[in-house]
Amino acid sequence: MRFTVSSTALSNRLVALSRVINSKNSLPILGDFLFEVVDGRLYLTASDSEVMMKTSLELTENDGNGRFCVGNHDLLEAVKGISEQPISFDVDQTANIAKIGYQNGMFSLPVENADEFPQPQQVSDSATTITISTPMLAENINRSIFATAQDELRPVMNGIYFDLTPEYLAVVASDGHKLVRNKILTIKSEQPAAFILPKKPASLLKGLLGKQGGDVIIRFDDRNAEINFEDGVIVCRLIEGRYPNYNSVIPQSNPNQLTVDRLGLLAALRRVQPFSNDSSNLIRFHVENGTLQLDAEDYDFSKTATERMSCDYNGMPMSIGFKGSSFIEILSNFDCEQVVIQLADPSRAGLVLPSEQPENQDVLMLMMPMLIND
């Protein structure tokens, strides 16, 4: 079997697929790329047994159909170093050798039987389908993934929760200390459904969707999801279990409202945070009479820092503690000019919202407070 393909197109696809493959695999074949040539098109697949990603590209020319597996590392390193030009594959499946030729040379690699490559889990015919624009999905994953947990005892917290309701699609992530809830108001269903997308396929999508247009079609059942996008498809096993009732932890009435420049607050926090205690990372927010004061201290090393900035505030004077690194993450994942921080009292969660909501969306982030010693 022979075929020819663009070196740059092949390299780009293999780099994306390589992110699926683990450094250590339960089956040796999972360290390979699966190549399938069908009617002038090359289909490439990578899998770690729980996440499978498949993509395709047009062949310049080909002689016959066929399928084989080849180790990911050597092929990827070789192809990445070749400038844009045609690469030809001459595969001898009897001798289990692929000879790859390019303008200034050639190399050969062993190939393996493609029948040993595991088949992806199938999504049932009764699966729920969600159609969402590529930019919208990319934006929501980017905004949420930082808030997922790494918790062996509560694996449901380790992914992004998609909650389809009669009013909206909510995209939620939380680690128990911070929470992100994105409502997409244009997507709804009379038949409620939900799934928890693991962090690995979410990270793959985050890297793949940014430059694409069109729609993403997500089909899911109780165990698996199939995500079809412009350049390919990801099939993954979902996190099983019941996601906590995220709406119950979001306060309905935080009357003290603070409006502040997002980038200004972000810069101030980055300056003050290094002076906080390494273990707690506590930053004290004191707001009064249109001034927000940030205080950090680490008395073990005789370090303190204070910074003040102007803001709009319509509530009682208040001091409340937040974890500095988490608040920096929250502010970094907005793209608005100003944020609104809604507070009730120093013991209750604070809400951070954009001053202007994105079109057809309702974005909210929540931050649990920390105890401060006045």
N, C-alpha and C positions, 0 to 999 in steps of 0.2 A: 504494500500500500504506500502510495506517495501523495504528498500534498505540499503546497507552498502557502505561506502566510506572512503578513507584515510583522517585522520584528517588534516594532513599537506597540502595535495592537496586542500581540501575544504577551509581551512583557507587562503591559498595564493590567491585563486580565489575570496573569499569574500572580502578580504582586497582591491584587485584591483577594484572590483565592487563598494565598498563603496564610492570610490572617486567620483562616478557619482551622488550619492544621496545628495540632499541639506538638510541643517538642518531644513529648513521650506519649506513645500510643499503645492501647491495649492490643491492637492488631497492626502488624508491620505495614499492611497495605494502606492503612490510614495516613501514612507518611507520603503517599503518592498523589499525583494528579491523575484523574481519569480523563483520557482523550477519547472522544467519539466523533468520527467523521460520517456525516449523513448528508448526501445529496448536495455537496458543495459548501457545507457549513461545518465548522468545528465547534463541538460542544465540550466545555471544560468543567470538571466537577472536583470539589474538595469536600472532605467530611471529617468530623471527629467522632462520629457515631451518634451524636445528639444534635449537631448542627450540620446541615448540608447546604452548600451553595453551588449553583450551576449558572454558567454564563456561556455566551456563544459569540462567534465572529465569523465573518465571511472569509472564505478561502480564495486566494488568487487563482489557484488551479488545483485540481486533485484527480487522482486516478484510483477510483474504487472507494468503497465504504469500509469501515472497520473500527475497532476499539482496542485500547491498550492502556496500561498504567505505567507511569514513570516517576521515579523519586523526585520530590519537590525541590530539595536544596540545590543539587548540582545543576539541574536544568534552569532554575530561576537565576542563579548566580551567573551562568553562562549567557543567558538571553538578555539579562539586564545590561551587560557590557557591550551589546551590539548596537551600533547606530542604525537609524531607520534604513531598512533594506529588506528584500525578500529573504525568508528563511525556508529551506526545503527540508522536509522530513521524509526519509526513506525507511520504512519500518518492515523488518523481516520477522514475522511472528513465529516462524519455525525456529529460527536461531535466537529469538527473543532479544533482538538488537535493533535500536533506532539510530540511524546515521543522520545527523543534522548538519546541513551544509549552508554556508553563507559566503559572502563575497570574498573574504580573505582566508577562509579555512573551513574546517569541519571538526566535529567531535561526535563520539558515539556513546550511547548510554544503554544499559540493560532495560528491557521492558518486562512487565509482568502481565499475567492473565487478567483481563478486565472482569471476568466472571466472579473473581474473588472480592471485588469491590462491593461494600455493603449497599443495599438499596435503601432509599429514604423511606421514612414512615409516611404512609398515605393519610391524607386528611379525609374524613368520612364524607359521604354524599350529603349528609344533613348539616354540614358545616355552615356557620354564620359567615357572611361576607361583608367587609367594610371597604369602600372605595374612598381614598383620601388623596388629595393632590400631593405630589412629591415634595414641593417646598414646605407645605404645611406639616407633613410628617417629619421631615428633617428638622424643622424648627422646634417641634415639640419634643423630639428625642434629645436634641442638643440642650434644650432648656431643662430637661428632667433627669438625665442620666447621672448627673453629679450627686443627686440626692439619694440614690439607691444605696442599700446597706451591703455589708459583707458579713453576714450573720449566719453561722452554721446552725444555730438553734431555731432561727425563724427564717427559713429559706424563702418564704413568700415575699420578704422584704428586699430580696436581692435582685429584683427585676422591676420593670416598668409595668404598671397596671393599666390596662385599657378597659374602661367601664362604659359600655354602650347602653344608654337609657332612652326613654321616650322624649327627653328634652335635649340631650346633647351626648357627645362622646367625651368622657373625661380621661385624660392621660395623667397618671399620678405616680409619684415616686416619693419614698420616705425612708429614713433610717431611724426613725423614732425621736430624733432631735430636731430635724428640719423636714419640711414637706413641700412638695411642689404639686399644684393641681392646675392643669390646663383644661378648660372647657372649650370644645370646638362645637359651636352652636349650630353649624350647618349639617352636622352628621348626627342622626338620631335613629331610633328604631322602636316600633311599638313592642317588639319582643326583646326584653333586656338580655344582654349577654356580656361576658367579660372573660379576659384572659390575662395572664402574667407573662410578659415577654422577658426571657433571661437577659442578663447584661451582655453576654457575648454577641448574640445576633443583633441586639440593639446597637452595640458599638460598631459592628460591621455596617449596619444601615447608616449610622451617623457618618461614616467615612465614604459611603458610596452615593448617597442621595444628594449631596450638596450641589452638584453641578448638573443635575438632570431636571427635565421638565416632565409633563405628563402626569399620570395618576399611578398610585400604588394600590394594588388589590390584595387585601389580607383576607384569607380564608382560615377559619380556626374551628376546632372542636374542643373536647375536654382535654385532649392530650397533646395535640400537635397544631402548628400553624404553618401555612404556606403563604409566603409574601412575594408577590410578583411585581417587579419593577422594570424599568426600561432596559437595563442591561442584563437581567437574569432573574433568578428566583432563589430564595432562601427557604428551606424547610427545616423547622426546628421543633424539638420537644419543649413543651411549655412547663413552667413551674406549677406543680399541682398544690392545691391547698386554698384556703379561704383568706382573701386579703382583708386586713382590718377595715373597720368602718371609718374611712378617712374623714367623712363629713362631720362625724361626731366630735373630732378634736379641733375643728376650725371654729373659733369663737364667732358668734353671731353679732356681738355688740362690743366693739372696741372704740369708745367715744373719743379718745385722745388721738388726734390726727396730726402727723408731722409730715410736711412736704419739703424735700431737700434735693439738691442737685446730685444725681447718681454718681457721676465721675468724681465730683469733689469729695463726696463721702468715701468713695472707694479709695481714692488717693490718701485721704486722711487716715483711714483704717490701716492701710499698708505702712504708713509712717509710724503709727502708734503701736501696732501689734508686736513688733520685735521686743518691746519693753514689758510685755505681759509675762506672767508666770508660764513657764514652758509646759507644765502639766495641765493647767486649767485653761490657758489662753483667754482669760476673762478680760473683756473690755467693758468699762462702765459708761453707759450712755446717760447723760444728765441733760434734760431739755427744760428750758424755762425762758419766757419772754423773747421768743424769736432767736434763741441761741442754743445750738447743740454742742455740748462739751463731751469729748471722748477722753477717758482716763485709763491708763494701763500702768500696772505696778508689779514689780517683782522684788520684794524686800529682801529676799535671800541674797540677791546680788546687787542690792542698792540701786535699782533701776526704776525710774518713773518717767511717764510721758503724759502730756496734756495737749489737746488741740481743740480749738473752738471754731465753729463755722455758723453762718447765719442760716436760718430756715424759717418756714411758716409753721406755726404751731398754735392750736386752738384749745389746748387742754390745761389741766393742772400741772404745776411743776412735778417732775418725776425723775427718779434715777432707776435704771434697770440694767441688768448685766446680760451680755450676750457673748457667745464664743466667737472670737475675732475671725478665725480662719473660716468658719462656717458663714459668717455674715459677708465676708469678702467673696466667697463662692456664690452666694445668692445674688449680690449686686453684679457680679461678673456675668451672670446668666440672664440679665435683662439687656435690652438694647434701646431703652428709652432715655430721654434726657433727665427726667425727674422721677423719683419714686415717692410713694406715699407709704409711711410707716404708721400703722394703726395699733394703739396700745390701750390696755385696760388698766392694769396695775402691775407692779414689779414681779408678781408671782404667776401671771398668766401669759400665754403665748402672744407674741407680736406677729402682725401680718405685714407683709411687704407686697405692694402692688405697683404696677406701672401707672404713672399719672394719666396716660391715655392707653386704653386697652387696644391690642391689635384687632384688626377688622375680623368680625365674626368669632372672636375668642374672648375668654374671660380667664385671665392669668392671675394666680395668687400663690405666694410663697409664705410659709409659716416657719417661725423660729422659736424654739422653746427658750425661756430665760434661764439665767444662772443666778444662784444666790450671791448677793453682794453684802459685804459688811460695812454698814454706814458708821 
